[in-house]
Amino acid sequence: MKYTEKGTLILDGRFVAQEMQTSIKKKIDESGVDITLATVLVGDDKPSQLYVNNKHKQATASSIKSLHVNLPGDISQLELENKISELGNDSSVNGILIQMPLPKGLNEDSVIEMIPTNKDVDGLKEQNLGKLIVGNDVLRPCTPLGVMKLIEYYKLETVGKKALVIGRSRLVGMPQVIMFGSKGVDCTVTLAHSRTKDLDELISESEIVVPAIGVPGIINAKNVKKDAILLDVGISSDEKGIHGDVDFDSVDGIAKAVTPMPGGTGPMTVASLLENTMKAAQLQGIISS
């Protein structure tokens, strides 16, 4: 384990993600079957292209085959849904990921619902989110799953802890709340968002904090609780580089554990996507559990 000079545990997402990917590769190689992840990118957004390329690079390193579908930005809703349906009916495709956000004018919810439930490796379909709520085995959203994997790897105590999730997105915030409150994790969870009052007070009372709003340094020495666990999901960038919602230097020596940015929850999101792809193949009976 790595600690800063001031004694804060660094939750190294790159290292844990590599451990996960090594395990995934071993299971797939031993199975002798082909598992394929299909990604769908609509338009030519450069950051999205970089994200997709990285996902394919990591998939290949984990013995998962890649199929990339790049569609024009002016595609119609019907054409896009037909393409997703085509991938859903392709037995050689085990997981489908649609790179978000989609261009304006396209209905993201309708497109997501075209993905078969057992190929929804982003865990965003209503059926999968519903199963998550009732506690069924399910394909879970990748970023909150990655957060839980970090907590599990570092054996961080969660039972009875006050957890705060900042942000209520379908992709991160809402499923993160459900995971923290689930049996076996047993946190007491608070959800904060753009209309929350006295946010600093909530942060100062929380033992585990997951900020996911893209406001640099919103978690800092002035509001963080002593020995808090900080899992930074928020990300923003400017001419100075990439920033997280946690002011890492400021909380160093105060927080018990913190993820770096970059190198924290980002690699865990990709590793969780790959784990979901393998799990999707298991749900389809392609590979044994």
Rosetta silent file (secondary structure, phi, psi, omega in degrees, C-alpha in Angstrom):
SEQUENCE: MKYTEKGTLILDGRFVAQEMQTSIKKKIDESGVDITLATVLVGDDKPSQLYVNNKHKQATASSIKSLHVNLPGDISQLELENKISELGNDSSVNGILIQMPLPKGLNEDSVIEMIPTNKDVDGLKEQNLGKLIVGNDVLRPCTPLGVMKLIEYYKLETVGKKALVIGRSRLVGMPQVIMFGSKGVDCTVTLAHSRTKDLDELISESEIVVPAIGVPGIINAKNVKKDAILLDVGISSDEKGIHGDVDFDSVDGIAKAVTPMPGGTGPMTVASLLENTMKAAQLQGIISS
SCORE:     score description
SCORE:     0.000 S_00000001
   1 L     0.000  147.062 -179.323    0.000    0.000    0.000 S_00000001
   2 E  -106.608  136.486  176.955    1.123    3.538   -0.727 S_00000001
   3 E  -124.887  150.941  172.133    0.932    6.398    1.738 S_00000001
   4 L   -74.522  170.344  178.092    1.755   10.069    1.374 S_00000001
   5 L   -62.744  -23.483 -179.746    4.482   11.555    3.559 S_00000001
   6 L   -91.833    2.291  172.635    1.693   12.869    5.808 S_00000001
   7 L    94.741    8.494  177.376    0.242    9.385    6.268 S_00000001
   8 L   -84.855  132.206  178.597   -2.814    9.413    3.999 S_00000001
   9 E   -71.682  128.404  176.782   -3.482    6.144    2.177 S_00000001
  10 E   -91.222  118.565  178.843   -3.461    6.560   -1.607 S_00000001
  11 L   -84.137   93.987 -168.986   -6.246    4.492   -3.185 S_00000001
  12 L   -82.128   94.564 -178.177   -4.322    3.518   -6.312 S_00000001
  13 H   -65.328  -33.840  179.938   -6.929    2.851   -8.998 S_00000001
  14 H   -62.714  -44.073 -178.460   -4.335    2.054  -11.652 S_00000001
  15 H   -66.482  -47.713 -177.427   -2.848   -0.751   -9.567 S_00000001
  16 H   -66.176  -38.926  177.772   -6.187   -2.268   -8.527 S_00000001
  17 H   -61.183  -40.405  178.694   -7.539   -2.005  -12.083 S_00000001
  18 H   -64.736  -38.852  176.160   -4.501   -3.883  -13.362 S_00000001
  19 H   -61.166  -43.819  178.820   -5.085   -6.610  -10.785 S_00000001
  20 H   -62.430  -44.717 -176.993   -8.706   -6.901  -11.950 S_00000001
  21 H   -67.972  -33.592  176.003   -7.718   -7.028  -15.612 S_00000001
  22 H   -63.601  -41.566  178.368   -5.108   -9.712  -14.961 S_00000001
  23 H   -65.676  -42.313  178.548   -7.800  -11.826  -13.304 S_00000001
  24 H   -61.285  -47.877 -179.740  -10.234  -11.220  -16.177 S_00000001
  25 H   -58.366  -43.488 -178.731   -7.619  -12.174  -18.772 S_00000001
  26 H   -61.185  -45.407 -178.562   -6.778  -15.380  -16.893 S_00000001
  27 H   -65.127  -41.972 -178.238  -10.434  -16.479  -16.709 S_00000001
  28 H   -69.981  -43.603  178.989  -11.097  -15.721  -20.377 S_00000001
  29 H   -60.548  -40.845  179.712   -7.873  -17.367  -21.572 S_00000001
  30 H   -69.150  -27.935 -178.704   -8.661  -20.478  -19.546 S_00000001
  31 H   -73.781  -30.758 -179.888  -12.197  -20.614  -20.948 S_00000001
  32 L    74.690   13.592 -179.312  -10.987  -20.720  -24.542 S_00000001
  33 L  -110.325  159.300  176.445  -13.998  -18.728  -25.788 S_00000001
  34 L   -91.464  130.889  175.586  -14.224  -15.396  -27.586 S_00000001
  35 L  -121.971  131.134 -173.189  -15.863  -12.521  -25.716 S_00000001
  36 E  -124.038  132.484  173.529  -16.604   -9.317  -27.605 S_00000001
  37 E  -106.144  124.310  176.006  -17.339   -5.776  -26.437 S_00000001
  38 E  -103.809  129.745  175.095  -19.025   -3.480  -28.965 S_00000001
  39 E  -113.303  142.507 -179.511  -18.752    0.282  -28.512 S_00000001
  40 E  -120.357  118.936  178.129  -20.932    2.771  -30.349 S_00000001
  41 E  -117.337  123.903 -179.911  -19.678    6.316  -30.892 S_00000001
  42 E  -105.432  119.637 -179.121  -21.954    8.841  -32.581 S_00000001
  43 L    94.319 -169.248 -173.791  -20.155   11.829  -34.096 S_00000001
  44 L  -126.536   34.323  178.347  -16.504   12.867  -33.944 S_00000001
  45 L   -62.089  122.459 -173.068  -16.086   14.288  -30.447 S_00000001
  46 H   -64.461  -47.776  177.858  -12.342   14.075  -29.741 S_00000001
  47 H   -58.659  -38.913  178.866  -12.482   13.359  -25.968 S_00000001
  48 H   -64.771  -37.521  177.304  -15.054   10.616  -26.616 S_00000001
  49 H   -62.404  -41.657  178.694  -12.777    9.110  -29.267 S_00000001
  50 H   -63.829  -43.440  179.091   -9.919    9.036  -26.751 S_00000001
  51 H   -60.488  -45.930 -178.613  -12.128    7.392  -24.115 S_00000001
  52 H   -65.423  -42.511  179.482  -13.311    4.730  -26.555 S_00000001
  53 H   -60.803  -39.977  178.818   -9.798    4.049  -27.838 S_00000001
  54 H   -65.532  -40.201  178.473   -8.569    3.542  -24.275 S_00000001
  55 H   -61.686  -40.412  178.990  -11.424    1.144  -23.536 S_00000001
  56 H   -69.015  -38.525  177.810  -10.514   -0.930  -26.580 S_00000001
  57 H   -61.320  -45.641  179.655   -6.827   -0.909  -25.646 S_00000001
  58 H   -69.743  -34.629  177.417   -7.620   -2.185  -22.147 S_00000001
  59 H   -62.108  -46.611  179.638  -10.106   -4.725  -23.517 S_00000001
  60 H   -59.467  -40.937  179.442   -7.465   -6.183  -25.816 S_00000001
  61 H   -66.727  -19.082 -179.817   -5.024   -6.423  -22.908 S_00000001
  62 L  -103.111   14.867  179.627   -7.696   -8.386  -21.006 S_00000001
  63 L    66.036   27.403  174.260   -8.329  -10.866  -23.871 S_00000001
  64 L  -105.267  126.575  179.570  -11.649   -9.231  -24.777 S_00000001
  65 E   -73.941  151.495 -176.721  -12.227   -8.668  -28.481 S_00000001
  66 E  -118.033  140.071  171.894  -13.342   -5.216  -29.625 S_00000001
  67 E  -130.293  115.235 -178.574  -15.895   -4.113  -32.161 S_00000001
  68 E  -107.594  129.272  178.170  -16.092   -0.367  -32.707 S_00000001
  69 E  -116.357  112.209  178.555  -19.035    1.218  -34.489 S_00000001
  70 E  -106.071  118.275 -175.438  -18.554    4.892  -35.416 S_00000001
  71 E  -112.153  151.091 -178.983  -21.727    6.552  -36.655 S_00000001
  72 L   -65.243  148.545 -177.632  -22.221   10.023  -38.178 S_00000001
  73 L   -66.008  -19.387 -179.333  -23.318   12.818  -35.851 S_00000001
  74 L   -98.956   18.991  179.406  -26.390   13.550  -37.970 S_00000001
  75 L   -62.775  147.455  179.006  -27.763   10.002  -37.744 S_00000001
  76 L   -81.212  161.476  177.992  -31.502    9.763  -37.109 S_00000001
  77 H   -58.386  -44.064 -178.259  -33.005    8.302  -33.954 S_00000001
  78 H   -64.853  -42.923  179.864  -34.477    5.391  -35.932 S_00000001
  79 H   -63.164  -41.486  179.802  -31.201    4.595  -37.701 S_00000001
  80 H   -65.771  -44.885  179.783  -29.324    4.595  -34.399 S_00000001
  81 H   -64.022  -36.154  177.216  -31.890    2.390  -32.676 S_00000001
  82 H   -64.347  -37.701  179.306  -31.802   -0.032  -35.620 S_00000001
  83 H   -67.276  -41.625  178.436  -28.023   -0.287  -35.293 S_00000001
  84 H   -65.123  -39.302  177.366  -28.273   -0.994  -31.561 S_00000001
  85 H   -63.163  -39.696  178.254  -30.944   -3.607  -32.254 S_00000001
  86 H   -61.811  -44.226  177.951  -28.671   -5.214  -34.844 S_00000001
  87 H   -66.272  -37.149  179.421  -25.839   -5.454  -32.306 S_00000001
  88 H   -63.963  -32.674 -179.328  -28.257   -6.775  -29.700 S_00000001
  89 L   -87.433   -5.222 -179.354  -29.295   -9.601  -32.018 S_00000001
  90 L   -84.187  111.404 -176.399  -25.695  -10.481  -32.927 S_00000001
  91 L   -66.513  -17.362  179.731  -24.782  -13.564  -30.874 S_00000001
  92 L   -82.413  -10.947  179.038  -21.067  -12.829  -31.293 S_00000001
  93 L   -99.398  122.275 -176.355  -21.454   -9.545  -29.378 S_00000001
  94 L  -100.755  -26.722  178.720  -21.536  -10.013  -25.608 S_00000001
  95 E  -139.465  144.102  179.677  -21.531   -6.436  -24.370 S_00000001
  96 E  -126.908  127.900  176.740  -22.722   -3.133  -25.831 S_00000001
  97 E  -124.863  127.599  176.169  -21.572    0.287  -24.663 S_00000001
  98 E  -103.503  117.820 -177.977  -22.904    3.539  -26.100 S_00000001
  99 L   -69.289  122.353  179.401  -20.471    6.392  -25.541 S_00000001
 100 L  -102.996  155.490    1.170  -22.281    9.297  -23.899 S_00000001
 101 L   -83.442  157.282  173.919  -23.284   12.001  -24.349 S_00000001
 102 L   -82.230  157.539  176.618  -25.061   11.573  -27.659 S_00000001
 103 L   -58.189  154.146  179.470  -25.401   14.561  -30.018 S_00000001
 104 L   -57.950  142.822  179.285  -28.326   16.902  -29.384 S_00000001
 105 L    99.988  -12.233  178.595  -31.609   15.726  -30.823 S_00000001
 106 L  -103.446  136.187 -178.256  -31.088   12.051  -29.967 S_00000001
 107 L   -86.404  105.395 -176.243  -33.050   10.462  -27.112 S_00000001
 108 H   -63.652  -41.161 -177.810  -30.489    8.706  -24.904 S_00000001
 109 H   -60.657  -44.012 -179.285  -33.068    6.840  -22.816 S_00000001
 110 H   -64.593  -37.157 -179.836  -34.716    5.281  -25.870 S_00000001
 111 H   -68.491  -44.175  179.153  -31.331    4.209  -27.246 S_00000001
 112 H   -59.422  -40.418 -177.369  -30.253    2.651  -23.934 S_00000001
 113 L   -69.395  -11.887  176.586  -33.484    0.673  -23.738 S_00000001
 114 L   -77.832  -16.182 -178.658  -32.665   -0.923  -27.131 S_00000001
 115 L   -77.848  130.953  174.219  -29.741   -2.793  -25.520 S_00000001
 116 L   -56.683  142.369 -175.236  -30.612   -6.325  -24.325 S_00000001
 117 H   -56.084  -38.188 -177.105  -30.549   -6.412  -20.520 S_00000001
 118 H   -86.760    9.471  172.538  -27.808   -9.057  -20.423 S_00000001
 119 H  -120.367    4.249 -176.215  -25.583   -7.008  -22.781 S_00000001
 120 E   -81.704   76.498 -172.294  -25.996   -3.688  -20.944 S_00000001
 121 L   -72.988   -9.726  172.408  -22.410   -3.483  -19.668 S_00000001
 122 L   -87.829  -10.533  177.988  -22.897    0.127  -18.506 S_00000001
 123 L    64.464   33.148 -172.960  -25.732   -1.059  -16.244 S_00000001
 124 L  -104.856   -7.865  179.439  -27.984    1.818  -17.265 S_00000001
 125 L   -66.857  151.169  179.148  -31.159    0.071  -18.427 S_00000001
 126 H   -56.982  -38.558 -178.975  -34.252    0.469  -16.280 S_00000001
 127 H   -63.989  -42.519 -179.285  -34.347   -3.310  -15.751 S_00000001
 128 H   -70.947  -39.636  176.917  -30.783   -3.435  -14.456 S_00000001
 129 H   -65.257  -36.690  177.199  -31.227   -0.395  -12.209 S_00000001
 130 H   -65.309  -42.719  177.752  -34.427   -1.954  -10.876 S_00000001
 131 H   -63.531  -35.053  177.695  -32.646   -5.221  -10.142 S_00000001
 132 H   -62.581  -40.457 -179.372  -29.940   -3.254   -8.352 S_00000001
 133 H   -63.671  -42.651 -176.708  -32.546   -1.695   -6.072 S_00000001
 134 H   -85.615   -2.928  173.227  -34.070   -5.034   -5.056 S_00000001
 135 L    90.332   15.575  178.669  -30.650   -6.613   -4.566 S_00000001
 136 L   -78.988  156.196  174.307  -30.566   -9.062   -7.472 S_00000001
 137 L   -63.590  128.718 -166.823  -27.357  -10.112   -9.210 S_00000001
 138 L  -157.409  159.877  169.794  -27.039   -7.586  -12.003 S_00000001
 139 L   -77.381  113.689 -172.857  -24.767   -5.676  -14.380 S_00000001
 140 L   -98.835  148.386  177.957  -24.008   -2.602  -12.262 S_00000001
 141 L   -51.903  137.695 -164.764  -23.001    0.889  -13.486 S_00000001
 142 H   -68.189  -42.074 -176.443  -19.243    0.904  -13.957 S_00000001
 143 H   -67.897  -50.795  176.187  -18.071    3.944  -11.989 S_00000001
 144 H   -62.833  -32.692  175.097  -19.911    3.203   -8.721 S_00000001
 145 H   -62.725  -41.486  178.071  -18.943   -0.459   -9.139 S_00000001
 146 H   -62.686  -37.892  176.268  -15.318    0.667   -9.435 S_00000001
 147 H   -60.729  -45.511 -179.244  -15.684    2.697   -6.243 S_00000001
 148 H   -66.716  -34.303  178.134  -16.973   -0.371   -4.400 S_00000001
 149 H   -65.937  -37.703  176.295  -14.135   -2.488   -5.808 S_00000001
 150 H   -63.838  -45.353  179.005  -11.601   -0.005   -4.412 S_00000001
 151 H   -60.317  -42.132  179.886  -13.266   -0.118   -0.995 S_00000001
 152 H   -65.913  -44.745 -176.758  -13.247   -3.919   -1.118 S_00000001
 153 H   -62.735  -43.770 -177.336   -9.604   -4.177   -2.206 S_00000001
 154 L   -87.217    4.558  176.383   -8.329   -1.867    0.521 S_00000001
 155 L    53.442   47.243  179.019  -10.629   -3.465    3.122 S_00000001
 156 L   -83.430  132.611 -177.158  -12.111   -0.113    4.149 S_00000001
 157 L   -70.096  132.438  179.702  -14.790   -0.347    6.825 S_00000001
 158 L  -121.429  -25.383 -172.749  -18.277    0.661    5.660 S_00000001
 159 L   -60.393  121.328  177.896  -20.736   -0.814    8.181 S_00000001
 160 L    77.689   -1.674 -178.489  -22.557    1.956    9.998 S_00000001
 161 L   -75.449  147.942  175.090  -20.407    4.670    8.391 S_00000001
 162 E   -83.319  113.780 -178.942  -21.939    7.963    7.276 S_00000001
 163 E  -109.876  138.896  177.962  -21.514    8.118    3.493 S_00000001
 164 E  -122.138  125.397  174.460  -22.188   11.187    1.365 S_00000001
 165 E  -110.576  124.945 -178.997  -22.695   11.036   -2.402 S_00000001
 166 E  -108.120  109.438 -175.417  -22.619   14.407   -4.181 S_00000001
 167 L   121.859  137.646 -174.306  -24.411   14.229   -7.525 S_00000001
 168 L  -124.100   33.815 -179.019  -27.570   12.383   -8.542 S_00000001
 169 L   -71.390  157.231  175.344  -26.858   11.205  -12.071 S_00000001
 170 L   -66.143  -28.765 -175.272  -28.164    7.923  -13.429 S_00000001
 171 L   -79.125  -36.059 -174.097  -24.583    7.004  -14.293 S_00000001
 172 L  -128.430  -64.820 -167.424  -22.953    7.556  -10.897 S_00000001
 173 H   -58.198  -54.576 -176.358  -24.797    9.256   -8.057 S_00000001
 174 H   -63.817  -48.644  177.659  -28.071    7.358   -7.796 S_00000001
 175 H   -65.599  -29.456  177.721  -26.601    3.838   -8.200 S_00000001
 176 H   -63.778  -40.385  177.133  -23.773    4.767   -5.809 S_00000001
 177 H   -59.428  -45.567 -179.248  -26.329    5.587   -3.131 S_00000001
 178 H   -62.490  -43.660 -178.963  -28.015    2.213   -3.642 S_00000001
 179 H   -64.749  -40.982  179.065  -24.711    0.320   -3.452 S_00000001
 180 H   -65.161  -33.389 -177.606  -23.655    2.080   -0.250 S_00000001
 181 H   -88.559   -2.010 -175.163  -26.984    1.306    1.365 S_00000001
 182 L   -73.206  156.968  178.618  -27.125   -2.344    0.301 S_00000001
 183 L   -62.242  135.990 -177.462  -26.921   -5.228    2.759 S_00000001
 184 L    99.502  -30.352  173.390  -23.343   -6.170    3.499 S_00000001
 185 L   -94.648  -53.087  165.193  -22.100   -2.622    2.861 S_00000001
 186 L    62.865   36.926  171.264  -24.531   -1.059    5.341 S_00000001
 187 L   -78.692  158.807  166.814  -23.634    2.617    5.170 S_00000001
 188 E   -97.261  113.242 -164.504  -26.015    5.317    6.297 S_00000001
 189 E  -107.487  137.610  171.991  -26.219    7.302    3.065 S_00000001
 190 E  -118.930  136.179  176.536  -26.958   10.944    2.281 S_00000001
 191 E  -107.036  124.056  175.865  -27.456   12.196   -1.271 S_00000001
 192 E  -113.889  156.959 -176.939  -26.478   15.794   -2.029 S_00000001
 193 L  -157.137 -167.527 -172.742  -26.993   17.734   -5.249 S_00000001
 194 L   -64.557  -20.648 -179.816  -27.162   21.227   -6.745 S_00000001
 195 L  -102.695    6.802  179.916  -30.064   22.261   -4.506 S_00000001
 196 L   -70.270  134.902  176.497  -28.603   20.915   -1.276 S_00000001
 197 L   -94.817  151.420  175.899  -28.255   23.481    1.511 S_00000001
 198 L    55.522   47.965 -177.878  -25.316   23.564    3.941 S_00000001
 199 H   -62.415  -40.958 -179.927  -23.195   21.215    1.811 S_00000001
 200 H   -58.240  -38.109  179.296  -20.009   22.018    3.729 S_00000001
 201 H   -65.317  -41.857  177.986  -21.702   20.910    6.937 S_00000001
 202 H   -63.206  -42.717  179.174  -22.727   17.602    5.370 S_00000001
 203 H   -60.979  -43.396 -175.987  -19.196   17.033    4.088 S_00000001
 204 H   -67.692  -17.700 -179.471  -17.721   17.763    7.520 S_00000001
 205 H   -96.853   -8.082 -169.053  -19.986   15.119    9.105 S_00000001
 206 L   -96.847  136.668 -178.910  -19.326   12.364    6.547 S_00000001
 207 L   -89.898  -24.006  174.612  -16.879    9.495    6.973 S_00000001
 208 E  -131.642  128.907 -178.676  -17.009    8.430    3.321 S_00000001
 209 E  -129.916  130.188  173.878  -17.488   10.985    0.527 S_00000001
 210 E  -120.905   95.788  176.924  -17.972   10.381   -3.196 S_00000001
 211 E   -85.543  134.385 -176.645  -18.104   13.732   -5.037 S_00000001
 212 L  -144.529   53.062 -175.888  -19.267   13.490   -8.640 S_00000001
 213 L  -125.825   -6.568  177.431  -20.163   17.003   -9.794 S_00000001
 214 L    72.323   36.180  175.215  -17.079   18.363  -11.571 S_00000001
 215 L  -114.293  103.026 -173.905  -16.393   21.284   -9.209 S_00000001
 216 L   -55.109  129.939  173.160  -12.630   21.414   -8.587 S_00000001
 217 L    70.553   17.837  179.666  -11.626   21.358   -4.930 S_00000001
 218 L   -64.939  -25.630  172.317  -15.123   21.320   -3.482 S_00000001
 219 E  -101.623  119.717 -173.332  -13.739   18.820   -0.946 S_00000001
 220 L  -151.544 -177.480 -175.585  -10.851   20.487    0.897 S_00000001
 221 L   -61.707  -25.149 -176.967   -9.145   21.038    4.243 S_00000001
 222 L   -75.873  -23.498 -175.017  -11.838   23.478    5.359 S_00000001
 223 L  -124.935   -8.344 -175.166  -14.723   21.007    5.185 S_00000001
 224 L   -79.079  143.855  178.410  -13.322   17.458    5.238 S_00000001
 225 L   -79.824  143.254  176.671  -13.760   15.311    8.348 S_00000001
 226 L   -58.629  131.500  179.196  -10.672   13.946   10.066 S_00000001
 227 L    67.861   23.298  175.736   -9.928   10.384    8.838 S_00000001
 228 L   -72.318  155.424  174.446  -12.560   10.574    6.080 S_00000001
 229 E  -104.820  121.839 -173.343  -12.355    8.290    3.041 S_00000001
 230 E  -117.364  117.846 -179.165  -12.560   10.305   -0.195 S_00000001
 231 L  -116.614   99.709 -168.279  -13.333    8.614   -3.512 S_00000001
 232 L   -84.806  115.354  178.271  -13.154   11.304   -6.180 S_00000001
 233 L  -107.319  -24.768 -179.032  -15.343   10.793   -9.247 S_00000001
 234 L   -66.103  142.743 -179.808  -15.707   14.421  -10.329 S_00000001
 235 E  -145.823  139.166  175.139  -13.467   15.543  -13.166 S_00000001
 236 E  -150.282  165.572 -178.037  -12.888   18.812  -14.983 S_00000001
 237 E  -145.550  152.975  174.191  -10.068   20.284  -17.022 S_00000001
 238 E  -148.996 -164.890 -177.072   -8.581   23.619  -17.996 S_00000001
 239 L   -64.534  -18.161  179.950   -5.301   24.956  -19.349 S_00000001
 240 L   -88.948   -9.043  177.974   -3.578   23.751  -16.166 S_00000001
 241 E   125.163 -156.487 -177.500   -4.694   20.157  -16.645 S_00000001
 242 E   -94.482  138.300 -179.239   -7.161   17.693  -15.128 S_00000001
 243 E  -128.548  147.823  173.140   -8.778   18.379  -11.763 S_00000001
 244 E  -102.633  177.278  176.839  -10.888   16.339   -9.385 S_00000001
 245 L   -77.922  -15.918  177.824  -13.541   17.446   -6.922 S_00000001
 246 E   -99.501  129.927  172.635  -11.091   16.702   -4.098 S_00000001
 247 L   -81.537   91.675 -171.284   -8.211   19.085   -3.426 S_00000001
 248 H   -54.694  -50.149 -177.044   -5.709   16.270   -2.885 S_00000001
 249 H   -62.959  -36.886 -177.534   -2.881   18.391   -1.456 S_00000001
 250 H   -67.155  -39.915 -175.860   -5.231   20.215    0.871 S_00000001
 251 H   -88.672   -7.854  179.604   -6.739   17.063    2.443 S_00000001
 252 L   -59.283  126.511 -178.480   -3.407   15.211    2.634 S_00000001
 253 L    92.523  -13.469  175.709   -2.759   14.393    6.271 S_00000001
 254 L  -103.702  -51.104  179.046   -6.400   14.966    7.227 S_00000001
 255 L   -71.367  149.211  175.602   -8.174   12.273    5.218 S_00000001
 256 L   -74.596  -40.776 -177.681   -7.561    8.633    6.045 S_00000001
 257 E  -150.899  145.999 -178.505   -7.616    7.603    2.385 S_00000001
 258 E  -152.166  145.003  174.188   -8.078    9.404   -0.934 S_00000001
 259 L   -85.282  140.605  172.884   -8.048    8.598   -4.642 S_00000001
 260 L   -76.872  164.188  174.134   -5.663   10.570   -6.849 S_00000001
 261 L  -139.285  112.799    1.777   -6.908   12.360   -9.960 S_00000001
 262 L   -80.590  178.012  175.941   -6.018   11.048  -12.445 S_00000001
 263 L   100.299    8.401 -179.941   -5.230    7.459  -11.509 S_00000001
 264 L  -109.622  -97.438 -176.672   -8.034    6.814   -9.064 S_00000001
 265 H   -77.470  -20.292 -179.705  -11.611    6.022  -10.022 S_00000001
 266 H   -60.713  -55.205  176.858  -11.034    6.455  -13.774 S_00000001
 267 H   -60.168  -30.487  179.223   -9.033    3.246  -14.318 S_00000001
 268 H   -69.096  -32.321  176.913  -11.481    1.453  -12.022 S_00000001
 269 H   -63.481  -44.838 -179.758  -14.376    2.466  -14.265 S_00000001
 270 H   -66.679  -43.741  178.984  -12.707    0.872  -17.289 S_00000001
 271 H   -62.115  -37.247  178.433  -11.762   -2.278  -15.354 S_00000001
 272 H   -68.987  -34.360  173.873  -15.355   -2.570  -14.113 S_00000001
 273 H   -60.100  -44.012 -179.697  -16.597   -2.246  -17.692 S_00000001
 274 H   -67.991  -38.554  176.275  -14.402   -5.186  -18.671 S_00000001
 275 H   -64.335  -40.170  176.821  -15.563   -7.201  -15.671 S_00000001
 276 H   -62.969  -35.537  178.769  -19.164   -6.443  -16.662 S_00000001
 277 H   -65.078  -42.327  176.287  -18.414   -7.656  -20.190 S_00000001
 278 H   -65.314  -40.005  179.332  -17.167  -10.964  -18.829 S_00000001
 279 H   -65.829  -37.457  176.860  -20.170  -11.161  -16.511 S_00000001
 280 H   -59.610  -41.673  178.405  -22.506  -10.457  -19.447 S_00000001
 281 H   -64.201  -34.093  176.945  -20.965  -13.442  -21.251 S_00000001
 282 H   -67.563  -42.254  177.957  -21.620  -15.519  -18.122 S_00000001
 283 H   -62.731  -29.147  179.765  -25.269  -14.386  -18.060 S_00000001
 284 L   -87.709   -0.582  179.221  -25.518  -15.445  -21.710 S_00000001
 285 L    77.326   16.875 -178.186  -24.074  -18.877  -20.918 S_00000001
 286 L   -79.825  -35.632 -176.700  -20.945  -18.244  -22.998 S_00000001
 287 L  -138.495  146.040 -178.206  -18.528  -18.717  -20.095 S_00000001
 288 L   -75.091  153.390 -178.428  -18.990  -20.347  -16.690 S_00000001
 289 L   -72.559    0.000    0.000  -19.200  -18.203  -13.561 S_00000001
